[in-house]
Amino acid sequence: MRILTLTLNPAIDRTVALDRLEPGAVHRARAVRDDAGGKGVNVASCLADWGLPVTATGVLGAGNAAAFEALFSAKGIEDRCVCVAGETRTNLKLVDAAGTTDVNLPGLTLDPATLRAVRAVLAEAAGPDVLAVLAGSLPAGAETGLYAELTADLKRRGARVLLDASGPPLAAALAAAILPDAVKPNRHELEEWAGRPLPALADVVAAARGLVRRGIPLVAVSLGAEGAVFVRADEALHALAPALDVASTVGAGDALVAGMVAGLCAGPDLAATARLALAFAAGKLTRPGANLPGREQVEAIARGIEVRALTA
């Protein structure tokens, strides 16, 4: 299985460590680090750490593409990104003891010529042996239905598609005639699609089953500290990770997606996929940026993942 990730709205994640974030106050940073990121880039980074070959595509600003090129080179990720004039956005992540506050800036504008170039890369790369991950927000210039269109394009060429998006682009993809093979909303994103709160685990599972009935073979819903649920036609599982020391939450959801991809490439066992997805996410929490610890440590975490069968 060849793995392809698409990031149309990437970012350089600037993480600023503070003693305490106070609105309206002047702060002195304890530390600052920059990581080339964006959801699909983060997925590719974690998969490369696991040892799987992966190709990253998307749109990068030529003015600061070096940060991404350095990441791809260091991790052996094939770079099929389209470079355009300008700079990729920088997102701020303000971290203190209470958690992470995100400030996401506007990205580059996707013009018709750039979109044609991206579609050409996808068309060339797609095939029956490809698992494509479409991840993240859409930049200015992209129509709401773009993910739905790209999903249809890829699936007509035989590829499988995992979609990790939110808001109207996710809703459009879920309403399309040709659906993704897997989706990974978080609880809030699933609530938006369902049009109602989902306070209990049974509510989350019921909504996920609604997507499966709609025609999506696998639905994974991330629940933060409550782990994640994995639902397909004949099975529903709840996976919980052990408590670990947290170095950074940046990219944890993307690591979970990477673990799903790694599990799907390994075989059809849903419990094994759930364990690997949670182990990727938990392992990433112990590292800054979208980086996994060594394979042995991830495998040790996976052995400690509790997976429960659900009947709701």
N, C-alpha and C positions, 0 to 999 in steps of 0.2 A: 504494500500500500504506500503510495506517494502522498505526502502531506503538503498542502498549500494553505497559507494563511493570507488573508486580505485585510489591510488596514487603510481605509480611505481617509481617516482623520487622525493621523499619528500625533505624537507629542513627545517633547523632551520633558520628563517628569523631574521637576526640581523639588526635592524634599528638604524642608527647612525644619530642623529640630529646635524646639523652644522649651524653656522651663515651664511656661504657662501662657496660653493664649488668652489675652484680654482685649476685647473690642475697644478700639479707641486709644489703646496704649501704645507706647513705643517699645519695641522688642529688640533684644540682642540675641541673635541666633547662636546656638551652641555648635551647630554643624550644618553643612549644606552639601548635598550631592545631587548630581544630574544623572539621569538614566534615560537612554533612548527607549521610548515606549509607545503606547497605544495598544489596544487590546490584542490585535492580531500579532503585533511584534512581540508582546509579552508571551503569548502562547508559543510562538516560534522559539523564543529564548528558552523557555522551560523544556520544550520537546528536545531541543539541541542538548541541553544539560543531561537529559535522560539517555541520549545517544541515538535518537531517531533522526534520519535525514529529513530536512524540512526546507521548503522554499517560501520566502516572504515576498509578497508583492503589495502594492498600494501606491500612495502618492507622497513624495518627499519634496520639501523645499531645498533647492540646490544650495542656498546660502548657509545651511547648517546640516547638510546631509552627512558630514563627516562623522558625527556621533553615531548615526545608524550604521554607516559603513564599517566603523570600527567594531561595533557589536557583532555585525554579521560575520566579519572576518575572524574575530576572536572565537566565535562559537561554531564556525563552519556552516552557517546558514546561507543557502543560495539566495542571492539578491536579485529579484526581478522587479524592483520598484521603479516607478516612473518618476523622474525628477522634473520639476517645473521651477520657474523663476520664483524667488521669494524665500521665506524661511518657514520651516515647520514650527508650529506654535509651541510655547512653553507653558506647561501646567504647574501650578504651585500646590504643594501638599504640605500643610503646616501641622507639624506633629508635636503634641505635648502629652502629658500623662493621661489626659482625658480621651485622647484619640486623634484622628486625622481629620483636618478640615481641608477640603479640596476647593481650589479656585481654578476652574477650567476656562481657558481663553479661547477666542475664536480661532478657527483653523484656516487653512488655505481655501480658496474658492475652486471648485471643480468645474472647469469649463468643458464644452463638448469635445474639444480635441483631446484633452487629457482623459476623459471618460472613454473615448474610442481607443486610446492607447492601452488603458487598463483592461478593457474588454478583449483587446487583441492578445494580451498576455494570458488572460484567463482561458481564452479559446485555445491557444496553443498548448497550455499546460493541462487542460482538462482531459479526462479519459476514464475508462471503467476502473482503473487502478488508483484513482485519486480520491482522497478525502479532503474537501475544501472547507476551511473555517472562515466564515464571514463575520467579522467582529468589530464592534464599536459604533460610535455615532457617525452620522453622515455629515460631510462638510457643506458649507454654503455652495449652492449651485447644483446640488444633487437632489433629485426628486424623491419624495417620500417612498415611492414604490421601487426604488433602485434595487434594494436587496431582493425583493420578490422577482424582479427581472433577472438579476444575476443568478439567483437560485435556479430559475427555469433554464437559463442558458447552460449552466453547468450540468444540470441533471439530464438535459437533452443529449449531452456528450458523454453520459454514463457515469459522471462523478457523483459521489455522495456529498451532502452538504450539512454542516453543523453551523447553525446561526446563533450568535450571541449579540443581541441588539435590544433596544428598548424603545418605548414611546411609539409614535406613528409609524416609523419604519418597521418595527416588529409587528405591529397590528396589521400593516399592509401585507407583510410576508405571510402572516398566519391566515389571512383572508384570501390568498391567491389560489389559483387552480392547481399549481404545481408547488408542493410544500417541501420544506427542508426535511432531511432525514432525522435530524435531532435539533433541539433548541435548549438553551440554558438560561432561562430567566431567573432573576432573584425573586424573592417574595413580592416586593413592591411592583416589579414589572409584571408579574403574573396577576396581581390584583388589578392593575391597570387594564390588562386584557380581559379579565373576568368581569370587571365593572363592579366589584364588591370587595370589602375587606376579607382577608383570609387569616383570621387570628389563630386558628388551631391547625395542628398538623393534618387532621382529617380534611379540613377545608382546602389546604394546599394540594393534597393528594387528589381530591375530587376535581379541582380545577385542572390539574395536570392530566387526569384521565379524560377530561373534556377535550384537551388538545390531542391526545392519542386517538380518541374517537374521530376527531376532525381529520386524522390521517397522518399524523406525525409519529413515526415508529418509536422514538425515544425522547422523553422529556425529563430533564434534570432541573431541579429548582434549588438554588443555593439559599441557605437560611442563616448565614453568619455563624454565630456560636452554636446554633442548633444543628449544624452539619448541612446535609442536603438530602433530598429525596430523588429517587430515580424510578421512573414509571414507564412501562411499556405495556402492550396489550395484555399480557398474561402474568405480569409481575409488578410489584411496587415495593421498594426498599427504602429504608431510612438509615443513612450512614452517619456516624458520629466519630469525630477525631478526638484523641486524647489531648489534654491541656498541655501546651508547650510555651516556652518563653517566646514572646513576640518581639522580633527586631523591627519589622515593618509590615504593615498590611497592604502596601502598594502591590498590586498585581495578584492578590490572593484569588480573586474570582477567575482571573485569566489562567492561573496555575491549575485551578480545578478543571477548566475547559481542556487544558493541555493533558491532564490526567485522564479525562474522558477519552480524548483522541488516542492516547497511548493504550488505554484499555480496549478500545474498539479495534485498534490495529492488532492487538494480541489475540482476540477471540471474542465469542459471543456471550461469555459468562457475565451477566449483569452485576453480580455481587463482586466479582473481581474488578470490573470496571469502576464500581462505586468505591471500593477500597483504594484503588490507585488514584482516582480523582481526589478523594479526601486527603490521601497521603501527599500528593503534589501540593495541594493548598496548604496543608499543615506544615510541610517542609519549607515551603516558600516563606511562611511567617517567621521562620528562624533566620532568614537572610534578607538584607536590604535589596531593593530592586526586584525585578522579576527573575530571580535566580533560585535554583534548587540546590539543596545540599547533595552530597554524594549519593550514588545509587544505593549503596548498602544502607545508608540512613533512611532514605525514602522507603526502601523495602521493609525496614524495621518498623517504621511508622505504620505502613500498610498492615502489618501483622497485628497492630494494636487497634485498628479501626473496628468499631462495633457496627455490624450490619444487621438490621432487624427487618423481617418481612412484615408488610402492612396489608391489612385486609380492607381498610376503609375505601 
